[in-house]
Amino acid sequence: MIYVRNIFFYITFYIWTIIFFITFSPVKFFTKKFALHLSKIWTGMVILLTEQILGISYEISGKRIRLRDKSILIASNHQSPWETFFFVVFFDNPVFILKKELKIIPIMSWYFEKLDFIFIDRTKKLNSIKHIINSAKQIMKNENKTFIIFPEGTRILPGKKVALNSGVFAIHKMLSLPVFPLKHNSGLFWKNKRFLKYPGKIKVSIFPQIKSKKKDSFLKKIEKYFYN
């Protein structure tokens, strides 16, 4: 039955995605507000299909963070594509900090550009941080945003641990952005680069703002939330 569920999910997902992006491909002519609304419709449907077909639901603990008078930075662990879909639905005005390779995805890359997503070359560490800071400054001149960064740098398996990229601290310090750690275990059910996805409940935990002004203690606090 699990094979049937997965095959049906992939068929439905790709039909939905192809129809949606062909229909709304002229994104360059849309307003930013309308493009954001469309992105939430598409990702919301993906989350619904995940729940209804694959049996993967989720529960959230911690206080939901909403934009008010200032932009914020969400520092999340990274396990599977699920969190990318979920964050678009869950957060206000999300801006992802992504690897530059994703810019080549047809049509979707136009949405990324319209929604102010920031692309970086991970091989150029210092220049990448400068690019993020300069891009974020320009974006925040117009409106408040929820910036989303994955300090682990890449998707890792549940139970594994890596050294966090200190860039998250530099961005926090240079832009004076409140930082909220977020942890989830989506990789237990939506396994990265695996065909089969398994039913279960993803736990999403949102933690209080980190206020440490020292890099080492700042990163250790995120590590504690991610790995304990």
VEXDREN-2710 file (C-alpha; in Angstrom, 1 decimal):
% VEXDREN-2710
k/r/px/py/pz
1/MET/0.0/0.0/0.0
2/ILE/2.8/2.4/0.8
3/TYR/4.1/2.0/-2.8
4/VAL/0.7/2.8/-4.2
5/ARG/0.4/5.9/-2.0
6/ASN/3.7/7.2/-3.1
7/ILE/3.1/6.6/-6.8
8/PHE/-0.3/8.3/-6.5
9/PHE/1.3/11.2/-4.7
10/TYR/4.0/11.7/-7.3
11/ILE/1.4/11.6/-10.2
12/THR/-0.8/14.1/-8.4
13/PHE/2.0/16.3/-7.4
14/TYR/3.5/16.6/-10.9
15/ILE/0.1/17.1/-12.6
16/TRP/-0.8/19.8/-10.1
17/THR/2.6/21.5/-10.4
18/ILE/2.7/21.4/-14.3
19/ILE/-0.9/22.8/-14.6
20/PHE/-0.3/25.4/-11.9
21/PHE/3.0/26.8/-13.3
22/ILE/1.9/26.7/-16.9
23/THR/-1.3/28.6/-16.0
24/PHE/0.6/31.2/-13.9
25/SER/3.9/31.3/-15.8
26/PRO/3.7/35.0/-16.6
27/VAL/4.9/35.8/-13.1
28/LYS/7.1/38.7/-14.3
29/PHE/3.9/40.6/-14.9
30/PHE/2.4/39.9/-11.5
31/THR/2.6/42.1/-8.5
32/LYS/4.8/40.8/-5.6
33/LYS/1.7/40.4/-3.4
34/PHE/-0.1/38.3/-6.0
35/ALA/3.0/36.1/-6.6
36/LEU/3.3/35.5/-2.9
37/HIS/-0.4/34.6/-2.8
38/LEU/0.1/32.1/-5.7
39/SER/3.2/30.5/-4.0
40/LYS/1.2/29.9/-0.9
41/ILE/-1.6/28.3/-2.9
42/TRP/0.8/25.9/-4.6
43/THR/2.8/25.0/-1.5
44/GLY/-0.4/24.7/0.5
45/MET/-1.7/22.2/-1.9
46/VAL/1.6/20.2/-1.7
47/ILE/1.2/20.1/2.1
48/LEU/-2.4/19.0/1.8
49/LEU/-1.5/16.2/-0.7
50/THR/1.3/15.1/1.7
51/GLU/-1.2/14.8/4.5
52/GLN/-4.1/13.2/2.6
53/ILE/-2.1/10.8/0.4
54/LEU/1.1/10.1/2.2
55/GLY/-0.3/10.4/5.7
56/ILE/2.4/12.8/6.8
57/SER/0.9/15.4/9.2
58/TYR/2.6/17.9/11.5
59/GLU/2.2/19.5/14.9
60/ILE/3.8/22.7/16.1
61/SER/5.0/23.6/19.6
62/GLY/6.2/27.0/20.6
63/LYS/4.8/30.5/19.9
64/ARG/4.0/31.3/16.3
65/ILE/6.1/34.3/15.1
66/ARG/4.3/37.0/13.1
67/LEU/5.8/40.1/11.5
68/ARG/5.0/43.3/13.1
69/ASP/7.4/46.3/13.1
70/LYS/10.6/44.4/12.2
71/SER/12.0/41.7/9.9
72/ILE/13.1/38.5/11.6
73/LEU/15.6/35.6/10.9
74/ILE/14.5/32.0/11.2
75/ALA/17.4/29.6/11.7
76/SER/16.2/26.1/10.8
77/ASN/17.7/22.7/10.6
78/HIS/17.6/21.1/7.2
79/GLN/16.4/17.6/6.5
80/SER/14.1/17.3/3.5
81/PRO/12.1/19.3/0.9
82/TRP/9.1/19.3/3.2
83/GLU/10.2/22.2/5.3
84/THR/10.6/24.4/2.2
85/PHE/6.9/23.9/1.3
86/PHE/5.8/24.3/4.9
87/PHE/7.7/27.5/5.6
88/VAL/6.1/29.3/2.6
89/VAL/2.7/28.4/4.0
90/PHE/3.5/29.0/7.6
91/PHE/5.5/32.3/7.7
92/ASP/4.6/35.8/6.6
93/ASN/6.6/37.2/3.7
94/PRO/9.2/34.4/3.7
95/VAL/12.6/35.0/1.9
96/PHE/14.8/32.0/1.6
97/ILE/18.6/32.1/1.4
98/LEU/19.3/29.4/-1.2
99/LYS/22.2/27.9/-3.2
100/LYS/22.6/29.5/-6.6
101/GLU/22.0/26.1/-8.4
102/LEU/18.3/26.6/-7.8
103/LYS/18.2/29.6/-10.1
104/ILE/18.1/27.3/-13.1
105/ILE/14.7/25.7/-12.3
106/PRO/12.3/26.8/-15.1
107/ILE/9.5/29.2/-14.1
108/MET/10.0/28.6/-10.4
109/SER/13.2/30.6/-10.5
110/TRP/11.0/33.5/-11.8
111/TYR/8.9/33.2/-8.6
112/PHE/12.1/33.1/-6.5
113/GLU/13.2/36.3/-8.1
114/LYS/9.8/38.0/-7.7
115/LEU/9.7/37.0/-4.0
116/ASP/13.2/38.4/-3.3
117/PHE/14.8/35.1/-2.6
118/ILE/18.6/35.4/-2.1
119/PHE/21.0/33.1/-4.0
120/ILE/24.5/32.5/-2.9
121/ASP/27.6/30.7/-4.1
122/ARG/28.6/28.5/-1.2
123/THR/32.2/28.3/-2.4
124/LYS/32.6/32.1/-1.9
125/LYS/32.1/32.2/1.9
126/LEU/32.9/35.7/2.8
127/ASN/31.5/37.2/-0.4
128/SER/28.3/35.1/0.1
129/ILE/27.8/36.7/3.5
130/LYS/28.3/40.2/2.1
131/HIS/25.9/39.4/-0.7
132/ILE/23.2/38.2/1.8
133/ILE/23.7/41.3/4.0
134/ASN/23.5/43.8/1.1
135/SER/20.6/42.1/-0.5
136/ALA/18.6/41.9/2.8
137/LYS/19.3/45.6/3.5
138/GLN/17.7/46.5/0.1
139/ILE/14.7/44.2/0.7
140/MET/14.0/45.6/4.2
141/LYS/13.9/49.1/2.9
142/ASN/10.5/48.3/1.3
143/GLU/8.9/45.9/3.7
144/ASN/9.4/43.5/6.7
145/LYS/10.4/40.0/5.8
146/THR/10.9/36.6/7.4
147/PHE/14.3/35.6/6.3
148/ILE/14.9/31.8/6.5
149/ILE/18.4/30.4/6.6
150/PHE/19.7/26.8/7.1
151/PRO/22.9/27.1/9.2
152/GLU/23.8/23.4/8.5
153/GLY/24.4/24.4/4.9
154/THR/22.8/21.2/3.4
155/ARG/20.3/18.6/4.2
156/ILE/21.5/16.1/6.7
157/LEU/20.0/12.8/8.0
158/PRO/18.1/12.8/11.3
159/GLY/20.4/12.0/14.2
160/LYS/23.4/13.4/12.4
161/LYS/25.3/16.5/13.5
162/VAL/27.4/19.0/11.6
163/ALA/29.3/22.2/12.5
164/LEU/27.0/25.2/11.9
165/ASN/27.9/27.9/9.5
166/SER/28.8/31.1/11.4
167/GLY/27.3/33.2/8.7
168/VAL/24.0/33.1/10.5
169/PHE/25.6/35.1/13.4
170/ALA/27.2/37.6/11.0
171/ILE/23.8/38.2/9.3
172/HIS/22.2/38.6/12.7
173/LYS/24.8/41.0/14.0
174/MET/25.1/43.2/10.8
175/LEU/21.4/43.5/10.3
176/SER/20.3/43.5/13.9
177/LEU/17.7/40.8/13.1
178/PRO/16.0/38.9/15.9
179/VAL/16.9/35.2/15.5
180/PHE/14.5/32.4/16.3
181/PRO/15.7/28.8/16.0
182/LEU/13.4/26.2/14.6
183/LYS/13.7/22.4/14.7
184/HIS/11.8/19.7/12.9
185/ASN/12.1/16.0/12.2
186/SER/10.7/15.9/8.7
187/GLY/13.6/13.7/7.5
188/LEU/12.1/10.7/9.4
189/PHE/9.2/10.6/7.1
190/TRP/10.1/12.6/3.9
191/LYS/13.5/11.2/3.4
192/ASN/15.8/13.4/1.2
193/LYS/16.4/12.0/-2.3
194/ARG/14.4/8.8/-1.5
195/PHE/11.5/7.6/-3.6
196/LEU/9.4/6.3/-0.6
197/LYS/7.9/8.6/1.9
198/TYR/6.4/7.2/5.1
199/PRO/3.4/8.2/7.2
200/GLY/3.9/9.9/10.5
201/LYS/3.6/13.2/12.4
202/ILE/6.4/15.8/11.9
203/LYS/7.2/17.7/15.0
204/VAL/8.0/21.4/14.5
205/SER/9.4/23.3/17.5
206/ILE/9.9/27.1/17.5
207/PHE/12.2/28.3/20.2
208/PRO/12.6/31.7/21.9
209/GLN/14.7/34.5/20.4
210/ILE/18.5/34.1/20.9
211/LYS/20.0/37.2/22.4
212/SER/23.6/36.3/22.8
213/LYS/26.1/38.8/21.4
214/LYS/29.0/36.4/21.3
215/LYS/29.4/34.2/18.2
216/ASP/30.4/31.0/20.1
217/SER/27.6/31.1/22.6
218/PHE/25.2/32.1/19.9
219/LEU/26.0/29.1/17.7
220/LYS/26.1/26.7/20.7
221/LYS/22.5/27.7/21.6
222/ILE/21.4/26.9/18.1
223/GLU/23.2/23.6/18.2
224/LYS/21.6/22.8/21.5
225/TYR/18.1/23.4/20.0
226/PHE/18.9/21.4/16.8
227/TYR/20.6/18.4/18.3
228/ASN/19.4/17.9/21.9
END
